[in-house]
Structures are given as C-alpha cells and as structure tokens.
Amino acid sequence: MSDRSSRIALLIDADNAPAAKFQPILTELSKDGVTNIRRAYGNWKNATLQKWEQILHEYAIQPVQQFDLTKGKNATDMALVIDAMDLLHEEKFDILAIVSSDCDFTPLVMRVLANGVRVYGFGEQKTPAPFVNACSRFLDLNALGEELEDAPKTEKSGSAPIRKTGREMKGDAKLIKLLRGAIDNAQGEDGWADLGTMGQFISNQASFDSRNYGYRKLLDLVNAIDLFEVRRQGLQVFVRDRRANP
C-alpha cells in the first residue's frame, strides 16, 4: 500500500508512446508519490514527435535529444537505459515508470527490480508480454482517462480495452490461478479473504491491473467471473472461492 510519498522517475520512450496520454499517466502516478524526474527521449528533429514537443513545457518534461546515428539502431532506447541506471545508483527514485510499448526494456526492468525498486510500465495493447509481465504493475494506456462502462466495448484504435466476459476470464488459467492464490494467501480459517489484502498480494506477484480487462475495480472483475462468493462487512469486502463451499 502506498503512502503517496514515493519519489518517481518517469522516463518516456517518445518514439513508442502517445503524447495524448501524458496527463492521465501523471494522474495515475500521483496515487503513489511525486513525479519529480520527467524525461522524454527521442530525435526531436523528427516530425513524428511534434505532439510531444507541444507538451514539454506545459508539464516540465526534460527532452533528451538522440540522433539516429545508425539506421536500424535505436539510440533512444540506449540513452533511456543509461539514464535509468545512473539514477538507480544515485538512489534518485523509489519507483521507476517507463512509458513505452517496446520489449527492449525488459532487461532494464528486471535489473531495477533486483535492487528492490518497483517498476511501473505504461504501454499500448501491442506491448510484448515479456515487458508487461516483468513490471511490478503494467497499465494499458487505453485504460487511462477512459470511463469503463458496463456495456462491452467495441474494438477500435485508441479505445479503452474491450471488457472481457466472465466466460473469457474463466478460461484464462493464469488469471484464475492468480486470484485463487491471493485468496489462499489472505483467507482466514473460515475461507473468507479480505479484498484489500488480496489486492496487495496480487500487486506483489504480477503486473495485474483490473482495468486491462475492462473493469475499473478488482471487485467488479471478481463479480464478473462468478467463481467466487462476495460479502460485505461494514466497509470491508471479503471474497471466498466457491469451491470451498460447494
């Protein structure tokens, strides 16, 4: 659970991230602390980065220029990795946030995690699984700044993630194993597990976020799957695997 006092370094691969999502990213990170390091990497002479240029001053983002020195080689990635390691050894942050849909940063994520530092990833749905799974938390950028409605989403570019049905999630063996493992870890002798404790356990195990499935809250996702019982006790919510009470 965050005390909102963490120091956050936000490093942006501008070549592989949409500028329109920067404000929602900042809002998301504000739940955990202060983003006092903000850097965006790219070849700023490239016209494709014009939208990023428009928000650099507005949000106090430091642009880091990287020329395309060799065709086919991504100097931007290398610069971001070098800066991240420098900041890590200087103990400048408690959380590293990487905005990119590029799998090349997976080794960096694993190295930073080895130092006991959390890594938050922000990317598009096309982001390769190794990078997604390596992060302490990964959030689909299309889930930011969108109202997740009860009705299923239609698939279109730039839309919020399509809401997974209960049937689809029941068939996701990895997801069900994660939820049942959280219940086993948090449950009392009666088999009921506090939802908040479950959420903390999950955050320590995987890059899970219910919004990536189209649900704003973990409780909404649990209810949709319909493999678990839910009860309220005052302000607390408890969950139990239906298999425990057939």
C-alpha positions, 0 to 999 in steps of 0.5 A: 500500500502506498503512502503517496510519498514515493519519489518517481522517475518517469522516463518516456520512450517518445518514439513508442508512446502517445503524447495524448496520454501524458496527463492521465499517466501523471494522474495515475502516478500521483496515487503513489508519490511525486513525479519529480524526474520527467524525461522524454527521449527521442530525435526531436528533429523528427516530425513524428514527435511534434505532439510531444514537443507541444507538451514539454513545457506545459508539464516540465518534461526534460527532452533528451535529444538522440540522433539516429546515428545508425539506421536500424539502431535505436539510440533512444532506447540506449540513452533511456537505459543509461539514464535509468541506471545512473539514477538507480545508483544515485538512489534518485527514485523509489519507483521507476515508470517507463512509458513505452510499448517496446520489449527492449526494456525488459532487461532494464526492468528486471535489473531495477527490480533486483535492487528492490525498486518497483517498476511501473510500465505504461504501454499500448495493447501491442506491448510484448508480454515479456515487458508487461509481465516483468513490471511490478504493475503494467497499465494499458494506456487505453485504460487511462482517462477512459470511463469503463462502462458496463456495456462491452466495448467495441474494438477500435484504435485508441479505445479503452480495452474491450471488457472481457466476459466472465466466460473469457476470464474463466478460461484464462488459467493464469488469471484464475490461478492468480486470484485463487492464490491471493485468496489462499494467501489472505483467507482466514480459517473460515475461507473468507479473504479480505479484498484489500489484502488480496489486492496487495498480494496480487500487486506483489506477484504480477503486473495485474491491473483490473482495468486491462480487462475492462473493469475499473475495480478488482471487485467488479472483475471478481463479480464478473467471473462468478467463481467466487462468493462476495460479502460485505462487512461494514466497509470491508469486502471479503471474497471466498472461492466457491469451491470451498463451499460447494 
